[in-house]
Amino acid sequence: MRSLIKVTNKQSEVVIIDSIGSEWLKYCIPEECSQSCVEIHHKVPYICIILFPYRLLRYIVRYGLTSVSLLSSIISILKPKVVITFIDNNKFMGPMQDIFPDILFISVQNGTRLNEPTYTPNGSFTSFPHYFGFGSHELKMMSDAGAGVKHYYAVGSLKMGVFLSNLYKPVIKESERRKICFISPYSNGLAKSPDENCIQFMSTNQKLCRYLFQFSQENDVDIVIALRNELGSVEYEEELAFFEEVLGDSAVYSANNRKEMLSYQRGMESDLIVSVISTLLYELLGVNKKILCFNFAQYMVNDKMQSDAWAAGFVNDERQYDMLPDDLLMSHLSYDEFAQKARILLEMSDDSYAKKTQSAKECYMHFGNQYPHNAIRNLIASKC
């Protein structure tokens, strides 16, 4: 059930669509530009002035009872020069660009996109005016899905760029012991789901942690678990118990902290990062950190638990992993495979790793000569 939320009627040069990710988008907006936010997540925004219902009715007559009509009525009153959102798989920016051709509409990718339905057109909602994406992977997915994009910029992750330029604290290693970081995918929804695929997914994560424990004992390495939830939350306690069941006190458990971006810090401090699938894993790949990714969908096919068609639908398997070098990818739940690939990666020189993963980085997480927020800020500045 959506609730009403009042939007300021003060005109702004930049309008942010939804507060999701707005803390990162603010790094993209020049300081001299005025800004406001229109909340849409589980909300119905409105402006408390006489003009608003008349504008809304006019757009409903033209475009139906849609988010495009609602947002267009608000934008027509706020009169921004730029509209930007971190909801990158939206269906409204293209149509609004047609309605307001003089406004700059920008979508910024916020997470790894796993399958084509993310970009499948819905009616006339078929295009992105300006899209700042991770790499060439998403552009290919858009093309294959039939979604248009007028201007695509492969710039890497906005959040990683913000972290590196503002929050990263380089750590001088005090010992020769190496560190492996496991990125947690935990959520109560997954952990408590009766769905067999979810049960198998969570079980796979625990098995990988058992491999990690055995490997740490045999190879004298430290373990850090980058937890997904923040300290003090109910879900944090349940996530912690999930991993302590396997690892006990043999690992360091790092609670998430969105403000300080602690999961990014833990990844940057580690010699190898392991995960089933996560955006952070690809973000760390993009800055030349060594990663080991478990291909869950292919594992389910290999063990005859699911079909090839299911795997393709689950994560668009073939394309999501086909640019990763074999040394970075596991598709069998086997300690021998885990240990072999972990050793190879830990002993590989940084230069060799950079050369081996160059194509994968261009595909999945391509950082250019400037941070993503700087590239976006330059485009906004050209309009404001």
TASULUR-V427903 format. One record per residue. PHI is phi as a letter, one per 20 degrees, with the letter a starting at -180 (NA if undefined). PSI is psi in whole degrees, 0 to 359 (none if undefined). Layout:
phi->PHI psi->PSI
phi->PHI psi->PSI
//
This chain:
phi->NA psi->124
phi->e psi->147
phi->d psi->156
phi->f psi->145
phi->b psi->131
phi->f psi->137
phi->d psi->140
phi->g psi->146
phi->e psi->8
phi->f psi->129
phi->f psi->141
phi->c psi->148
phi->f psi->327
phi->c psi->127
phi->d psi->126
phi->e psi->125
phi->e psi->107
phi->m psi->147
phi->e psi->348
phi->f psi->117
phi->m psi->5
phi->f psi->335
phi->f psi->335
phi->e psi->324
phi->f psi->333
phi->f psi->336
phi->f psi->343
phi->e psi->347
phi->e psi->123
phi->g psi->143
phi->g psi->329
phi->f psi->352
phi->e psi->131
phi->f psi->151
phi->b psi->155
phi->b psi->164
phi->c psi->135
phi->d psi->110
phi->f psi->131
phi->c psi->348
phi->f psi->109
phi->l psi->23
phi->c psi->156
phi->d psi->103
phi->f psi->150
phi->b psi->160
phi->d psi->129
phi->e psi->68
phi->c psi->158
phi->f psi->327
phi->f psi->329
phi->g psi->308
phi->f psi->329
phi->f psi->318
phi->f psi->316
phi->f psi->314
phi->f psi->320
phi->f psi->317
phi->f psi->328
phi->f psi->319
phi->g psi->322
phi->e psi->318
phi->c psi->6
phi->n psi->180
phi->e psi->79
phi->c psi->168
phi->f psi->331
phi->f psi->317
phi->f psi->315
phi->f psi->310
phi->f psi->325
phi->f psi->322
phi->f psi->324
phi->f psi->315
phi->f psi->324
phi->f psi->336
phi->e psi->319
phi->f psi->334
phi->l psi->54
phi->f psi->164
phi->e psi->336
phi->c psi->138
phi->c psi->129
phi->c psi->146
phi->b psi->149
phi->e psi->0
phi->e psi->84
phi->f psi->337
phi->e psi->39
phi->f psi->165
phi->d psi->13
phi->d psi->343
phi->f psi->321
phi->f psi->307
phi->g psi->322
phi->f psi->330
phi->f psi->323
phi->f psi->325
phi->f psi->322
phi->c psi->77
phi->f psi->341
phi->e psi->355
phi->e psi->144
phi->e psi->119
phi->d psi->122
phi->c psi->128
phi->d psi->136
phi->c psi->126
phi->f psi->133
phi->d psi->348
phi->b psi->164
phi->f psi->130
phi->d psi->127
phi->d psi->341
phi->b psi->163
phi->f psi->328
phi->g psi->339
phi->g psi->322
phi->d psi->9
phi->f psi->127
phi->g psi->148
phi->c psi->101
phi->m psi->237
phi->e psi->1
phi->e psi->88
phi->c psi->356
phi->b psi->158
phi->d psi->123
phi->f psi->306
phi->c psi->123
phi->c psi->119
phi->e psi->108
phi->d psi->174
phi->f psi->315
phi->a psi->197
phi->f psi->341
phi->g psi->312
phi->f psi->323
phi->f psi->319
phi->f psi->320
phi->f psi->319
phi->f psi->314
phi->f psi->314
phi->f psi->331
phi->e psi->351
phi->n psi->15
phi->e psi->130
phi->e psi->152
phi->b psi->123
phi->f psi->319
phi->c psi->114
phi->d psi->133
phi->c psi->114
phi->e psi->101
phi->c psi->356
phi->n psi->195
phi->e psi->127
phi->g psi->314
phi->f psi->319
phi->f psi->321
phi->f psi->318
phi->f psi->317
phi->f psi->310
phi->f psi->325
phi->e psi->344
phi->c psi->332
phi->c psi->341
phi->f psi->132
phi->d psi->97
phi->g psi->138
phi->d psi->130
phi->e psi->121
phi->f psi->131
phi->e psi->354
phi->b psi->169
phi->e psi->354
phi->f psi->133
phi->e psi->160
phi->c psi->133
phi->d psi->130
phi->d psi->130
phi->d psi->125
phi->e psi->119
phi->f psi->136
phi->d psi->12
phi->f psi->137
phi->b psi->151
phi->f psi->326
phi->g psi->318
phi->f psi->314
phi->f psi->330
phi->d psi->4
phi->f psi->140
phi->e psi->355
phi->f psi->133
phi->f psi->325
phi->f psi->320
phi->f psi->318
phi->f psi->315
phi->f psi->323
phi->f psi->314
phi->f psi->322
phi->f psi->322
phi->f psi->319
phi->f psi->319
phi->f psi->322
phi->f psi->319
phi->f psi->324
phi->f psi->326
phi->f psi->319
phi->f psi->319
phi->f psi->320
phi->f psi->313
phi->f psi->317
phi->f psi->321
phi->f psi->324
phi->f psi->324
phi->e psi->338
phi->c psi->10
phi->l psi->54
phi->c psi->155
phi->e psi->154
phi->d psi->133
phi->c psi->134
phi->d psi->115
phi->e psi->98
phi->f psi->156
phi->e psi->333
phi->d psi->159
phi->e psi->150
phi->g psi->136
phi->n psi->344
phi->e psi->155
phi->f psi->319
phi->f psi->329
phi->f psi->314
phi->f psi->321
phi->f psi->323
phi->f psi->316
phi->g psi->316
phi->f psi->325
phi->g psi->317
phi->e psi->326
phi->f psi->334
phi->g psi->328
phi->e psi->316
phi->d psi->344
phi->l psi->227
phi->e psi->19
phi->e psi->357
phi->c psi->159
phi->e psi->127
phi->d psi->118
phi->d psi->109
phi->f psi->148
phi->f psi->153
phi->b psi->104
phi->g psi->320
phi->f psi->316
phi->e psi->352
phi->l psi->53
phi->f psi->329
phi->f psi->324
phi->f psi->318
phi->f psi->315
phi->f psi->322
phi->f psi->317
phi->f psi->332
phi->f psi->347
phi->e psi->158
phi->e psi->338
phi->b psi->139
phi->d psi->131
phi->d psi->139
phi->a psi->160
phi->f psi->302
phi->a psi->131
phi->a psi->152
phi->f psi->318
phi->g psi->325
phi->g psi->315
phi->f psi->327
phi->f psi->319
phi->f psi->324
phi->g psi->318
phi->f psi->337
phi->d psi->25
phi->m psi->24
phi->e psi->146
phi->f psi->128
phi->c psi->152
phi->c psi->116
phi->d psi->134
phi->e psi->123
phi->e psi->89
phi->f psi->317
phi->f psi->316
phi->f psi->326
phi->f psi->318
phi->f psi->326
phi->f psi->315
phi->g psi->322
phi->e psi->13
phi->m psi->24
phi->e psi->341
phi->b psi->167
phi->e psi->166
phi->g psi->322
phi->f psi->320
phi->f psi->317
phi->f psi->317
phi->f psi->322
phi->f psi->330
phi->f psi->313
phi->c psi->18
phi->l psi->52
phi->g psi->311
phi->g psi->317
phi->e psi->331
phi->f psi->333
phi->c psi->353
phi->f psi->344
phi->e psi->354
phi->f psi->129
phi->g psi->150
phi->g psi->327
phi->f psi->341
phi->e psi->3
phi->c psi->131
phi->d psi->140
phi->c psi->7
phi->c psi->140
phi->e psi->81
phi->c psi->130
phi->f psi->322
phi->g psi->317
phi->f psi->317
phi->g psi->309
phi->f psi->318
phi->f psi->313
phi->f psi->326
phi->f psi->318
phi->f psi->316
phi->g psi->314
phi->f psi->319
phi->f psi->328
phi->e psi->347
phi->f psi->138
phi->f psi->155
phi->f psi->322
phi->f psi->316
phi->f psi->320
phi->f psi->318
phi->f psi->318
phi->f psi->318
phi->f psi->328
phi->d psi->8
phi->g psi->312
phi->f psi->321
phi->f psi->320
phi->f psi->319
phi->f psi->327
phi->f psi->311
phi->d psi->333
phi->a psi->83
phi->e psi->101
phi->e psi->128
phi->e psi->212
phi->e psi->352
phi->c psi->155
phi->f psi->149
phi->g psi->319
phi->f psi->331
phi->f psi->320
phi->f psi->318
phi->f psi->319
phi->f psi->321
phi->f psi->320
phi->f psi->318
phi->f psi->319
phi->f psi->329
phi->f psi->340
phi->e psi->325
phi->e psi->none
//
